[in-house]
Amino acid sequence: MTVRTRYAPSPTGFMHVGNLRTALYEYLIAKSQGGRFVLRIEDTDRERLVEGAVDVIYNTLKVAGLSHDEGPDVGGEYGPYVQSERKDMYLPYAEQLIKEGKAYRCFCTKERLEKLSEESVGGGYDGHCRDLPQEEIDRLLEEGTPYVIRQKMPREGSTTFSDAVFGDITVENTELTDQILIKSDGYPTYNFANVIDDHTMGITHVVRGCEYLSSTPKYNLLYEAFGWEIPTYVHLPLIMGKNEDGSVSKLSKRHGATGFEDLVADGYLPEAIINYIALLGWCPKSNQEIFTLQELTENFHVDEISKSPSVFDYDKLSWLNGEYLRAMSPEQFAAVAKPYFDEVFADAPYDAMKLAAILQQRTVKLTDIPGVIDFFKELPEYDKELFVNKKSKTTLENVPSILEAVFDELSALESWDAEGIKESLINLAVKLELKNGTVMWPARIAVAGKTVTPGGAVEILDILGREESLRRMKLGLEKLNA
């Protein structure tokens, strides 16, 4: 039997990391067993539809590398793959259950149901229309009375189902109310449409969040009512976020970026996000933490999914992102960093490879780049106290003469490149009988205007070029001598 999983999002907004993890695990379950990964758009909740949300789904899956084998955009033998385009197929299935005595038409008014909800301890439906005489049903239909179709749920015993993560779970049938299958507008409910679609599309594994565990008996009773094979259920643990007081709660926007597009905009690489999300609930037997999508496919096993909630750790994601950035070739890093270089330099020329050389080993998030290199575009205002450094043994007394010597030495430099600048400054330190750091520190402060920079004095001088470097050193001397 071919393993078939489906990702069935509702186009109601952005792609939350919980939704993306579900899609990823469904992809991995299918691909690790040579199966097929299906995309189905569930858009029957018309009131919650958000314009452009379908495009977000397509774009996220594409950028994340989760290619679906079947779906609205690629087709397949089980289409259509948009739920609203399948709306005519659900009613016949519900009517089949009515004929078999497993479902019934409920004519209860909205007012009666609201009153029942207020008066009932459990808030469930009381089965008022469950055993209406056929003559009464015919009369109400003839009068055009609105109705829904409900499933007759068992009132005794219990329903047990098996989940690949949580094991066997038993629910007393007295806790189940007669669920609605078809609403009064003719559209199916979420649960009913899910079961019909999954069966008719040959879905073998249903993967979803553990918040749906309580609904699973309702799904199973539908499968049993039709005499269909029940799929394998894989319920995933919650993803939590850290609160300021140290506690955790379900991940939400108050914890930071929680959408895939937001995380990418925050400077994280798509492949790093996917790698990290895979680890939120999956515990591989090895100690390996960095996986390509292909390696995830080769190593993923359902029995390694944890029951316990996982905590979304932005520091861990940042570490992982930094590892991905450092593993790139210099050319690859320069390419992904280019938009952030452009943010600083705009139309001004710059050497991307030289910037990449000083940034790649130090960058954790791409969005950090502009704030780190902004001094290259414009020398910031700084206090002359920055020239003082205990470790480098620089003081306001000795720095003016050192910086002046640096200025004179570099002014006479014939070839302005990193190698020539370094040799010149080291020779100057020897001539002045000073440590290299005593010469380098004032040079770097004068041209950068800050104590923390990517790269040292040599790299910064090389990138700035002769004219701008000497101009900034002159300004530094003026500041020191003022």
BATIVO-577591 format. One record per residue (C-alpha): residue number from 1; x negated, y, z. Coordinates in nm, 2 decimals. Example, Ala and Ser with C-alpha at 12.3 -4.5 7.8 and 13.67 -1.06 7.14 Angstrom:
BATIVO-577591
n, xx, yy, zz
1, -1.23, -0.45, 0.78
2, -1.37, -0.11, 0.71
//
This chain:
BATIVO-577591
n, xx, yy, zz
1, 0.00, 0.00, 0.00
2, -0.13, 0.34, -0.09
3, -0.16, 0.58, 0.20
4, 0.04, 0.90, 0.13
5, 0.04, 1.20, 0.36
6, 0.22, 1.53, 0.31
7, 0.16, 1.88, 0.42
8, 0.50, 2.05, 0.44
9, 0.47, 2.41, 0.55
10, 0.75, 2.66, 0.57
11, 0.66, 2.99, 0.39
12, 0.72, 3.21, 0.69
13, 0.40, 3.40, 0.72
14, 0.02, 3.35, 0.77
15, -0.15, 3.01, 0.81
16, -0.21, 2.95, 1.18
17, -0.51, 2.74, 1.27
18, -0.27, 2.48, 1.41
19, -0.10, 2.45, 1.07
20, -0.44, 2.43, 0.90
21, -0.56, 2.16, 1.13
22, -0.24, 1.96, 1.05
23, -0.32, 2.00, 0.68
24, -0.68, 1.90, 0.73
25, -0.60, 1.59, 0.93
26, -0.34, 1.48, 0.67
27, -0.60, 1.54, 0.39
28, -0.86, 1.34, 0.58
29, -0.62, 1.05, 0.67
30, -0.53, 1.02, 0.30
31, -0.87, 1.07, 0.15
32, -1.06, 0.85, 0.40
33, -0.84, 0.56, 0.29
34, -0.83, 0.63, -0.09
35, -0.47, 0.77, -0.06
36, -0.29, 1.08, -0.19
37, -0.24, 1.42, -0.02
38, 0.09, 1.58, -0.11
39, 0.20, 1.94, -0.07
40, 0.57, 2.01, -0.02
41, 0.72, 2.35, 0.05
42, 1.00, 2.35, 0.30
43, 1.20, 2.66, 0.23
44, 1.55, 2.57, 0.34
45, 1.54, 2.81, 0.64
46, 1.63, 3.10, 0.41
47, 1.64, 3.36, 0.69
48, 1.28, 3.32, 0.79
49, 1.12, 3.32, 0.44
50, 0.85, 3.58, 0.40
51, 0.76, 3.72, 0.05
52, 0.42, 3.62, -0.06
53, 0.39, 3.34, 0.20
54, 0.38, 3.06, -0.06
55, 0.08, 3.23, -0.22
56, -0.09, 3.23, 0.12
57, -0.04, 2.86, 0.14
58, -0.18, 2.79, -0.20
59, -0.48, 3.03, -0.15
60, -0.56, 2.89, 0.20
61, -0.57, 2.53, 0.08
62, -0.78, 2.63, -0.22
63, -1.04, 2.83, -0.02
64, -1.05, 2.56, 0.25
65, -1.12, 2.30, -0.02
66, -0.81, 2.09, 0.06
67, -0.70, 2.00, -0.29
68, -0.36, 1.83, -0.31
69, -0.29, 1.55, -0.55
70, 0.08, 1.64, -0.59
71, 0.28, 1.95, -0.53
72, 0.49, 2.23, -0.68
73, 0.20, 2.37, -0.88
74, 0.04, 2.04, -1.00
75, 0.36, 1.82, -1.03
76, 0.38, 1.45, -0.97
77, 0.63, 1.16, -1.00
78, 0.81, 1.24, -0.68
79, 0.91, 1.60, -0.75
80, 1.05, 1.85, -0.72
81, 0.81, 1.95, -0.44
82, 1.01, 2.25, -0.32
83, 1.28, 2.16, -0.07
84, 1.54, 2.42, -0.20
85, 1.51, 2.26, -0.54
86, 1.60, 1.92, -0.39
87, 1.92, 2.05, -0.21
88, 2.16, 1.85, -0.42
89, 2.01, 1.52, -0.32
90, 2.08, 1.54, 0.06
91, 2.46, 1.54, 0.08
92, 2.50, 1.20, -0.09
93, 2.28, 1.04, 0.17
94, 2.48, 1.20, 0.45
95, 2.81, 1.09, 0.28
96, 2.67, 0.74, 0.26
97, 2.62, 0.74, 0.64
98, 2.98, 0.86, 0.68
99, 3.11, 0.57, 0.47
100, 2.91, 0.32, 0.68
101, 3.05, 0.47, 1.00
102, 2.71, 0.61, 1.11
103, 2.79, 0.98, 1.06
104, 3.10, 1.19, 1.07
105, 3.24, 1.54, 0.98
106, 3.25, 1.78, 1.27
107, 3.51, 2.06, 1.24
108, 3.44, 2.23, 1.57
109, 3.44, 2.61, 1.55
110, 3.14, 2.82, 1.65
111, 3.34, 2.96, 1.94
112, 3.41, 2.61, 2.08
113, 3.05, 2.51, 2.05
114, 2.93, 2.83, 2.23
115, 3.18, 2.77, 2.51
116, 3.07, 2.41, 2.53
117, 2.71, 2.51, 2.55
118, 2.79, 2.75, 2.84
119, 2.99, 2.49, 3.04
120, 2.78, 2.18, 2.97
121, 2.49, 2.11, 3.21
122, 2.28, 1.96, 2.93
123, 2.40, 2.20, 2.66
124, 2.46, 1.91, 2.42
125, 2.75, 1.83, 2.19
126, 3.04, 1.63, 2.35
127, 3.13, 1.42, 2.04
128, 3.48, 1.58, 2.01
129, 3.51, 1.50, 1.64
130, 3.32, 1.17, 1.65
131, 3.64, 0.95, 1.64
132, 3.90, 1.18, 1.48
133, 4.18, 0.98, 1.30
134, 4.15, 0.97, 0.93
135, 4.48, 1.15, 0.88
136, 4.34, 1.44, 1.09
137, 4.02, 1.45, 0.89
138, 4.22, 1.45, 0.56
139, 4.44, 1.73, 0.68
140, 4.14, 1.95, 0.79
141, 3.96, 1.89, 0.46
142, 4.28, 1.98, 0.26
143, 4.31, 2.30, 0.46
144, 3.94, 2.39, 0.37
145, 3.83, 2.39, 0.73
146, 3.45, 2.43, 0.75
147, 3.25, 2.14, 0.89
148, 2.91, 2.00, 0.95
149, 2.80, 1.64, 0.92
150, 2.67, 1.48, 1.24
151, 2.49, 1.15, 1.29
152, 2.65, 0.91, 1.54
153, 2.37, 0.86, 1.80
154, 2.37, 0.55, 2.02
155, 2.51, 0.63, 2.37
156, 2.35, 0.34, 2.55
157, 2.01, 0.19, 2.58
158, 1.69, 0.35, 2.47
159, 1.48, 0.43, 2.16
160, 1.11, 0.34, 2.15
161, 0.86, 0.46, 1.89
162, 0.49, 0.41, 1.85
163, 0.25, 0.70, 1.79
164, -0.10, 0.65, 1.66
165, -0.23, 0.90, 1.92
166, 0.01, 0.88, 2.22
167, 0.10, 0.51, 2.20
168, 0.45, 0.38, 2.28
169, 0.71, 0.64, 2.39
170, 1.06, 0.55, 2.51
171, 1.35, 0.79, 2.53
172, 1.69, 0.72, 2.69
173, 1.97, 0.75, 2.42
174, 2.19, 0.94, 2.67
175, 1.94, 1.23, 2.62
176, 2.02, 1.24, 2.25
177, 2.31, 1.44, 2.11
178, 2.48, 1.37, 1.78
179, 2.24, 1.57, 1.55
180, 2.36, 1.77, 1.26
181, 2.25, 1.64, 0.92
182, 2.42, 1.89, 0.69
183, 2.51, 2.24, 0.79
184, 2.84, 2.42, 0.70
185, 2.66, 2.60, 0.42
186, 2.57, 2.27, 0.25
187, 2.20, 2.29, 0.33
188, 2.04, 2.00, 0.52
189, 1.89, 2.05, 0.87
190, 1.52, 2.04, 0.90
191, 1.51, 1.70, 1.06
192, 1.74, 1.54, 0.80
193, 1.57, 1.69, 0.50
194, 1.23, 1.58, 0.64
195, 1.34, 1.22, 0.66
196, 1.50, 1.21, 0.32
197, 1.21, 1.38, 0.16
198, 0.94, 1.17, 0.33
199, 1.12, 0.84, 0.24
200, 1.19, 0.94, -0.13
201, 0.83, 1.06, -0.17
202, 0.69, 0.74, -0.02
203, 0.51, 0.91, 0.27
204, 0.34, 0.65, 0.49
205, 0.19, 0.88, 0.76
206, 0.36, 1.17, 0.92
207, 0.12, 1.41, 1.09
208, 0.24, 1.70, 1.31
209, 0.19, 1.87, 1.64
210, 0.28, 1.70, 1.97
211, 0.56, 1.95, 2.02
212, 0.76, 1.73, 1.78
213, 0.73, 1.42, 1.99
214, 1.07, 1.47, 2.15
215, 1.23, 1.49, 1.80
216, 1.08, 1.16, 1.68
217, 1.36, 0.93, 1.81
218, 1.60, 1.13, 1.60
219, 1.39, 1.07, 1.30
220, 1.36, 0.70, 1.37
221, 1.73, 0.65, 1.43
222, 1.79, 0.80, 1.08
223, 1.53, 0.56, 0.92
224, 1.71, 0.27, 1.10
225, 2.05, 0.39, 0.99
226, 1.94, 0.37, 0.63
227, 1.74, 0.05, 0.68
228, 1.42, 0.22, 0.57
229, 1.06, 0.15, 0.68
230, 0.94, 0.38, 0.95
231, 0.62, 0.57, 0.87
232, 0.31, 0.58, 1.09
233, 0.34, 0.88, 1.33
234, 0.03, 1.08, 1.42
235, 0.11, 1.36, 1.67
236, -0.17, 1.61, 1.74
237, -0.27, 1.76, 2.07
238, -0.20, 2.13, 2.14
239, -0.46, 2.40, 2.06
240, -0.51, 2.63, 2.36
241, -0.67, 2.97, 2.39
242, -0.87, 3.12, 2.68
243, -0.70, 3.39, 2.88
244, -0.89, 3.68, 3.04
245, -0.83, 3.53, 3.39
246, -1.00, 3.21, 3.29
247, -0.68, 3.01, 3.25
248, -0.56, 2.87, 2.91
249, -0.23, 2.89, 2.73
250, -0.11, 2.80, 2.38
251, -0.33, 2.97, 2.12
252, -0.17, 3.30, 2.00
253, -0.28, 3.63, 1.86
254, -0.36, 3.77, 2.20
255, -0.66, 3.54, 2.21
256, -0.80, 3.68, 1.88
257, -0.77, 3.59, 1.52
258, -0.56, 3.27, 1.48
259, -0.49, 3.27, 1.11
260, -0.73, 3.13, 0.85
261, -0.73, 3.45, 0.64
262, -0.79, 3.66, 0.96
263, -1.09, 3.44, 1.06
264, -1.24, 3.47, 0.71
265, -1.19, 3.85, 0.73
266, -1.36, 3.84, 1.07
267, -1.67, 3.71, 0.90
268, -1.65, 3.34, 0.93
269, -1.72, 3.11, 0.64
270, -1.43, 2.89, 0.52
271, -1.64, 2.57, 0.55
272, -1.74, 2.66, 0.91
273, -1.38, 2.72, 1.00
274, -1.28, 2.38, 0.86
275, -1.57, 2.21, 1.03
276, -1.47, 2.37, 1.36
277, -1.10, 2.30, 1.33
278, -1.17, 1.94, 1.26
279, -1.33, 1.92, 1.61
280, -1.03, 2.06, 1.78
281, -0.88, 1.73, 1.89
282, -1.10, 1.49, 1.70
283, -1.39, 1.33, 1.89
284, -1.63, 1.15, 1.65
285, -1.82, 0.86, 1.81
286, -2.16, 1.01, 1.71
287, -2.29, 1.34, 1.86
288, -2.28, 1.50, 1.51
289, -2.11, 1.84, 1.51
290, -2.18, 1.98, 1.16
291, -1.99, 1.81, 0.89
292, -1.93, 1.89, 0.52
293, -1.57, 1.82, 0.41
294, -1.71, 1.51, 0.23
295, -1.88, 1.39, 0.56
296, -1.55, 1.45, 0.75
297, -1.37, 1.23, 0.50
298, -1.63, 0.96, 0.54
299, -1.63, 0.98, 0.93
300, -1.27, 1.06, 1.02
301, -1.07, 0.79, 1.21
302, -0.72, 0.84, 1.36
303, -0.81, 0.64, 1.67
304, -1.07, 0.91, 1.76
305, -0.80, 1.18, 1.79
306, -0.77, 1.29, 2.15
307, -0.44, 1.32, 2.35
308, -0.57, 1.61, 2.55
309, -0.52, 1.97, 2.44
310, -0.83, 2.14, 2.29
311, -0.94, 2.50, 2.36
312, -1.03, 2.73, 2.07
313, -1.37, 2.86, 2.16
314, -1.47, 3.16, 1.94
315, -1.83, 3.14, 2.07
316, -1.86, 2.78, 1.95
317, -1.71, 2.88, 1.61
318, -1.97, 3.17, 1.59
319, -2.25, 2.93, 1.67
320, -2.13, 2.69, 1.40
321, -2.09, 2.97, 1.15
322, -2.45, 3.09, 1.22
323, -2.57, 2.73, 1.15
324, -2.40, 2.73, 0.82
325, -2.54, 3.07, 0.73
326, -2.90, 2.96, 0.81
327, -2.86, 2.64, 0.61
328, -2.79, 2.85, 0.29
329, -3.05, 2.93, 0.03
330, -3.16, 3.30, 0.04
331, -2.97, 3.35, -0.28
332, -2.65, 3.20, -0.14
333, -2.68, 3.41, 0.18
334, -2.73, 3.73, -0.03
335, -2.42, 3.65, -0.23
336, -2.19, 3.60, 0.07
337, -2.34, 3.90, 0.24
338, -2.31, 4.13, -0.06
339, -1.97, 4.28, 0.03
340, -2.11, 4.38, 0.37
341, -2.42, 4.53, 0.21
342, -2.20, 4.73, -0.03
343, -2.00, 4.85, 0.27
344, -2.31, 5.03, 0.40
345, -2.48, 5.14, 0.08
346, -2.18, 5.20, -0.14
347, -2.32, 5.31, -0.47
348, -2.68, 5.36, -0.34
349, -2.94, 5.10, -0.47
350, -3.07, 4.84, -0.23
351, -3.27, 4.52, -0.25
352, -3.03, 4.24, -0.15
353, -3.30, 3.97, -0.12
354, -3.51, 4.18, 0.12
355, -3.21, 4.25, 0.34
356, -3.12, 3.88, 0.33
357, -3.47, 3.79, 0.44
358, -3.44, 3.98, 0.76
359, -3.08, 3.90, 0.83
360, -3.02, 3.54, 0.75
361, -3.18, 3.39, 1.06
362, -3.02, 3.65, 1.29
363, -2.66, 3.67, 1.16
364, -2.38, 3.48, 1.33
365, -2.08, 3.66, 1.17
366, -2.09, 3.83, 0.84
367, -1.89, 4.13, 0.98
368, -2.18, 4.20, 1.21
369, -2.40, 4.30, 0.92
370, -2.28, 4.66, 0.85
371, -2.34, 4.76, 1.21
372, -2.69, 4.61, 1.21
373, -2.82, 4.77, 0.89
374, -2.64, 5.10, 0.89
375, -2.96, 5.28, 0.99
376, -3.11, 5.20, 0.64
377, -2.85, 5.43, 0.48
378, -2.87, 5.70, 0.74
379, -3.11, 5.76, 1.03
380, -2.90, 5.78, 1.34
381, -2.94, 6.05, 1.61
382, -3.17, 5.92, 1.88
383, -3.34, 6.03, 2.19
384, -3.72, 6.05, 2.20
385, -3.72, 5.84, 2.51
386, -3.67, 5.54, 2.28
387, -4.04, 5.57, 2.19
388, -4.13, 5.47, 2.55
389, -4.18, 5.09, 2.58
390, -4.35, 4.93, 2.88
391, -4.43, 4.61, 2.70
392, -4.59, 4.79, 2.40
393, -4.76, 5.03, 2.64
394, -4.62, 5.34, 2.46
395, -4.55, 5.66, 2.64
396, -4.44, 6.01, 2.54
397, -4.80, 6.11, 2.60
398, -4.97, 5.86, 2.36
399, -4.70, 5.81, 2.10
400, -4.74, 6.15, 1.91
401, -5.10, 6.08, 1.82
402, -5.03, 5.71, 1.74
403, -4.74, 5.80, 1.51
404, -4.94, 6.07, 1.34
405, -5.22, 5.82, 1.27
406, -4.96, 5.58, 1.13
407, -4.82, 5.85, 0.91
408, -5.17, 5.94, 0.77
409, -5.26, 5.57, 0.72
410, -4.94, 5.49, 0.53
411, -4.96, 5.81, 0.33
412, -5.28, 5.70, 0.18
413, -5.15, 5.35, 0.11
414, -5.18, 5.27, -0.26
415, -4.94, 4.97, -0.29
416, -4.62, 5.00, -0.08
417, -4.52, 4.65, -0.01
418, -4.48, 4.43, 0.30
419, -4.83, 4.28, 0.27
420, -5.00, 4.61, 0.22
421, -4.81, 4.78, 0.50
422, -4.88, 4.50, 0.75
423, -5.25, 4.50, 0.67
424, -5.27, 4.87, 0.70
425, -5.10, 4.89, 1.04
426, -5.31, 4.60, 1.18
427, -5.63, 4.77, 1.06
428, -5.52, 5.09, 1.22
429, -5.46, 4.91, 1.56
430, -5.81, 4.77, 1.54
431, -5.95, 5.12, 1.46
432, -5.76, 5.28, 1.75
433, -5.85, 4.99, 1.98
434, -5.48, 4.93, 2.05
435, -5.26, 4.62, 2.04
436, -5.05, 4.57, 1.73
437, -4.73, 4.63, 1.92
438, -4.85, 4.97, 2.04
439, -4.88, 5.08, 1.68
440, -4.57, 4.90, 1.55
441, -4.32, 5.02, 1.81
442, -4.34, 5.40, 1.74
443, -4.34, 5.33, 1.37
444, -4.02, 5.13, 1.40
445, -3.84, 5.37, 1.63
446, -3.92, 5.66, 1.40
447, -3.78, 5.50, 1.09
448, -3.49, 5.31, 1.25
449, -3.38, 5.53, 1.53
450, -3.28, 5.23, 1.74
451, -3.46, 4.97, 1.96
452, -3.28, 4.66, 1.82
453, -3.32, 4.60, 1.45
454, -3.32, 4.30, 1.21
455, -3.69, 4.27, 1.13
456, -3.98, 4.46, 1.26
457, -4.16, 4.78, 1.15
458, -4.32, 4.62, 0.85
459, -4.00, 4.48, 0.70
460, -3.81, 4.80, 0.76
461, -4.08, 5.02, 0.61
462, -4.09, 4.80, 0.31
463, -3.71, 4.81, 0.25
464, -3.69, 5.19, 0.31
465, -3.97, 5.26, 0.07
466, -4.26, 5.51, 0.09
467, -4.07, 5.84, 0.05
468, -3.79, 5.77, 0.30
469, -4.03, 5.61, 0.55
470, -4.27, 5.90, 0.55
471, -3.97, 6.15, 0.57
472, -3.84, 5.98, 0.88
473, -4.18, 5.96, 1.05
474, -4.21, 6.33, 1.00
475, -3.88, 6.38, 1.17
476, -4.00, 6.16, 1.45
477, -4.31, 6.37, 1.50
478, -4.11, 6.69, 1.51
479, -3.88, 6.53, 1.77
480, -4.18, 6.43, 1.98
481, -4.36, 6.77, 1.95
482, -4.04, 6.98, 2.01
//
